[in-house]
Amino acid sequence: MRKSIWVAISLSLIIIIACACAIERPIAKFEDKTLINWGIKGCSDKGIVVLPFETGRYDRKWGVYSARKMKEYLLEHGAFKRVILSDSPAAHVSFVLRGKIDYMWYGGSYTPSEVSLTVRIIGTSDGKTRYLKKTSTTYERRGFDMSEMSRLYLSSPIPEQLLDALLRHVAKDVAATSTLPAE
């Protein structure tokens, strides 16, 4: 008799605790395509100029922000010895990095946030593309309230967070290639 009372009390507490909780689940999708990757192996001792990213219909500040963060991440990962942020290509470096923000969307509470960008590294000696990557990510948070048995509408992350993650990923990939021995 005593054992069944304790079991009933324990089950009641578990149900009460579970009903007062909400479950949150992040949903992320990531696409990454390196279309061109030749000519930067063994070039970590060279210099690169990072230009403000093209933004198309988005505010120019996002292009400047992206270039600054890319410079920071390239230096952090040791991709190149010198990384210069400039509005125009310089003749005294080996490479120029051009980027483009293809798509940027803040999803709010009902749809996922999404960012898509293209990064191109061009050799200054011949003007040929040495590295080209297209990458994008979408991210949203979904939740379920156990006490009300209904969906929770949680806000998606701001596009700046997704843009930072993509820029860091690209810089890490460039560093992984540029620090390889030259062929």
C-alpha positions in Angstrom: 0.0 0.0 0.0 2.8 2.5 1.0 4.7 1.6 -2.2 1.8 2.4 -4.5 1.3 5.8 -2.7 4.9 6.7 -3.3 4.7 5.6 -6.9 1.5 7.7 -7.4 3.2 10.7 -5.8 6.3 10.3 -7.9 4.3 10.0 -11.1 2.3 13.0 -10.2 5.4 15.1 -9.7 6.9 14.0 -13.0 3.7 14.9 -14.8 3.5 18.3 -13.1 7.1 19.0 -13.9 6.7 17.9 -17.6 3.6 20.0 -18.0 5.2 23.1 -16.8 8.0 22.8 -19.4 8.4 23.9 -22.9 10.5 22.1 -25.5 12.6 24.1 -27.9 14.2 22.7 -31.0 16.5 24.6 -33.4 16.3 23.7 -37.0 19.3 24.7 -39.2 20.0 24.0 -42.8 23.4 24.6 -44.4 24.6 24.5 -48.0 28.1 24.9 -49.1 29.6 24.6 -52.6 33.3 25.3 -53.4 33.1 25.8 -57.1 36.8 26.8 -57.7 39.7 26.0 -55.5 43.1 26.2 -57.1 46.0 28.5 -56.8 45.9 29.5 -53.1 47.6 26.4 -51.7 50.9 27.3 -50.0 50.0 31.1 -50.1 49.6 31.7 -46.4 52.8 33.8 -46.5 51.3 36.2 -49.1 48.9 39.2 -48.8 45.3 39.8 -49.7 43.0 42.8 -50.0 39.5 42.4 -48.7 37.0 44.7 -50.5 33.6 45.6 -49.1 31.1 43.0 -50.2 28.5 43.8 -52.9 25.1 44.1 -51.3 22.7 44.6 -54.2 19.4 45.7 -52.7 20.6 45.6 -49.1 22.2 48.4 -47.2 25.9 49.1 -48.0 26.7 48.8 -44.3 26.3 45.0 -44.5 29.0 44.9 -47.2 31.4 46.9 -45.1 30.6 44.9 -42.0 31.2 41.6 -43.9 34.5 42.8 -45.2 35.6 43.8 -41.7 34.6 40.4 -40.2 36.2 38.5 -43.1 39.5 40.3 -42.5 39.3 39.5 -38.8 38.5 35.8 -39.4 41.2 35.4 -42.1 43.8 36.8 -39.6 42.4 34.7 -36.8 42.8 31.5 -38.8 46.1 32.4 -40.3 44.9 32.2 -43.9 47.3 35.0 -45.1 50.3 36.8 -43.6 48.8 40.3 -44.5 45.2 41.0 -44.8 44.3 44.6 -45.8 40.8 46.1 -45.8 40.4 48.6 -48.6 37.9 50.1 -51.0 40.0 49.4 -54.1 42.4 46.5 -55.1 46.0 47.1 -54.3 48.8 46.2 -56.6 51.3 45.1 -53.9 49.4 42.0 -52.8 48.9 38.6 -54.4 45.2 38.3 -54.0 41.9 40.2 -53.8 38.8 38.9 -52.0 35.5 40.0 -53.4 32.2 39.0 -51.8 28.6 39.3 -52.4 25.6 39.0 -50.1 23.1 37.2 -52.3 20.2 37.0 -49.9 19.5 38.2 -46.4 16.3 37.7 -44.5 15.1 38.0 -40.9 12.4 35.4 -40.3 11.0 36.8 -37.1 8.8 34.4 -35.1 7.1 32.5 -38.0 9.7 31.8 -40.7 13.4 31.0 -40.6 16.2 33.6 -41.0 18.3 33.1 -44.0 21.7 34.3 -45.4 23.4 33.4 -48.6 26.7 34.7 -49.9 29.4 34.2 -52.5 33.1 34.7 -51.9 35.7 34.9 -54.7 39.5 35.2 -54.4 41.2 36.6 -57.5 44.9 36.5 -58.3 46.3 40.0 -58.9 49.0 38.8 -61.3 46.6 37.3 -63.9 43.1 38.4 -62.8 41.9 34.7 -62.6 39.6 33.4 -60.0 41.5 31.1 -57.7 38.8 30.3 -55.1 35.0 30.6 -55.4 32.5 29.5 -52.8 28.8 29.8 -52.5 27.3 29.2 -49.1 24.0 29.7 -47.4 22.2 28.9 -44.2 18.7 29.0 -42.7 17.9 28.8 -39.1 14.8 28.9 -37.0 13.7 27.9 -33.5 10.5 26.0 -32.9 9.0 25.3 -29.5 6.1 23.4 -27.9 4.5 24.4 -24.6 3.7 21.2 -22.7 1.2 22.9 -20.3 -0.9 24.4 -23.0 -0.2 21.7 -25.6 0.5 24.4 -28.3 3.3 25.6 -30.5 5.5 28.4 -29.2 6.5 31.0 -31.7 10.1 31.8 -30.9 12.1 34.4 -32.7 14.7 33.4 -35.3 18.2 34.6 -34.9 19.1 38.0 -36.5 20.8 37.7 -39.9 24.0 39.2 -38.5 24.5 36.0 -36.4 24.1 33.8 -39.5 26.3 36.1 -41.6 29.0 35.9 -38.9 28.8 32.1 -38.9 29.1 31.9 -42.7 32.1 34.3 -42.8 33.9 32.4 -40.1 33.2 29.1 -42.0 34.6 30.6 -45.3 37.7 32.0 -43.6 38.4 28.7 -42.0 38.0 26.9 -45.3 40.4 29.4 -47.0 42.9 29.0 -44.2 42.7 25.2 -44.5 43.6 25.5 -48.2 46.2 28.3 -48.1 48.2 26.6 -45.4 48.5 23.4 -47.4 51.9 22.9 -49.1 52.1 24.3 -52.7 51.7 21.7 -55.4 
